[in-house]
Amino acid sequence: MPILNVRTATSEDLNRILDIYNQGIEDRIATLEVEAKDFDYMTDWFKVHQNRYTVLVAESDGIVVGWASLNRYSHRCAYDGIADLSIYVDRTFRSKGVGSALHLELEKEARKNNFYKIILFTFPFNENGQRLYQKIGYREVHVFEKQEVMDGQYIDVMIME
Ligand SMILES: CC(C)(COP(=O)(O)OP(=O)(O)OC[C@H]1O[C@@H](n2cnc3c(N)ncnc32)[C@H](O)[C@@H]1OP(=O)(O)O)[C@@H](O)C(=O)NCCC(=O)NCCS
């Protein structure tokens, strides 16, 4: 794969961020969301992802192939030092190191922005996700059993930190 460039996202990237997010929704391995999002949703999301809540994109040959963000974990100020992670890679670019490259840079951003911990929610059956998170050093905190119903099936959700 050509060299990856990881940089801060701008509003120009929102169409690609949306496409990649909708792939993750469609694949049913990444999120409990089931409805495809639209551009207005992504624009509103981006408005609350400024300053500390960074969004990074990974580009290959000038095309955005993945994105990662630090999200607000809680509105309680006691949790201000904790960020929640999202990370999504275009289907055709998964398992090629894009997720690792994004996380490496996002972790630096998190430290710069005074977060002392990143947490994430994932599905135990998300193999790519599990491999990435274990490689980086996330630990399983808990698996919530039957945490949600998606497409008529109970879904377990794992929290990692
Ligand atoms: C989960 C996701 C972000 C991981 O990103 P990725 O770019 O696919 O992951 P990477 O290629 O960086 O792989 C990370 C590690 O997993 C392992 N790995 C990845 N794919 C592998 C494969 N097919 N076989 C064996 N090991 C593999 C490797 O150890 C790799 O480490 P390495 O770079 O030292 O080889 C990505 O697959 C994705 O977007 N999936 C859909 C959306 C999603 O699930 N998001 C997460 C929501 S919780």
The ligand as a Gaussian input file, in Angstrom:
#p B3LYP/6-31G(d) Opt

LIG

0 1
 C      -11.089000      -2.510000      13.526000
 C      -10.243000      -1.697000      12.569000
 C      -10.320000      -0.224000      12.924000
 C       -8.775000      -2.168000      12.675000
 O       -8.005000      -1.424000      11.782000
 P       -7.077000      -2.190000      10.697000
 O       -6.484000      -1.170000       9.821000
 O       -7.942000      -3.216000      10.031000
 O       -6.029000      -2.885000      11.653000
 P       -4.447000      -3.066000      11.397000
 O       -4.230000      -3.492000       9.990000
 O       -3.769000      -1.850000      11.861000
 O       -4.173000      -4.322000      12.321000
 C       -3.855000      -4.272000      13.678000
 C       -3.181000      -5.584000      14.087000
 O       -4.125000      -6.630000      13.971000
 C       -3.504000      -7.780000      13.394000
 N       -4.210000      -8.114000      12.185000
 C       -4.984000      -7.309000      11.442000
 N       -5.540000      -7.994000      10.446000
 C       -5.107000      -9.255000      10.546000
 C       -5.351000     -10.437000       9.808000
 N       -6.190000     -10.436000       8.761000
 N       -4.764000     -11.551000      10.194000
 C       -3.951000     -11.561000      11.267000
 N       -3.666000     -10.471000      12.015000
 C       -4.250000      -9.330000      11.655000
 C       -2.109000      -7.491000      13.210000
 O       -1.444000      -7.944000      14.383000
 C       -2.044000      -6.013000      13.179000
 O       -0.845000      -5.663000      13.725000
 P        0.452000      -5.408000      12.774000
 O        0.212000      -4.088000      12.147000
 O        1.581000      -5.409000      13.747000
 O        0.487000      -6.506000      11.771000
 C      -10.707000      -1.889000      11.082000
 O      -10.566000      -3.239000      10.708000
 C      -12.128000      -1.431000      10.844000
 O      -12.354000      -0.288000      10.535000
 N      -13.094000      -2.336000      10.952000
 C      -14.489000      -1.961000      10.761000
 C      -14.959000      -0.877000      11.710000
 C      -14.686000      -1.282000      13.160000
 O      -14.856000      -2.421000      13.521000
 N      -14.293000      -0.301000      13.975000
 C      -14.031000      -0.519000      15.377000
 C      -15.272000      -0.327000      16.180000
 S      -15.047000      -0.845000      17.864000

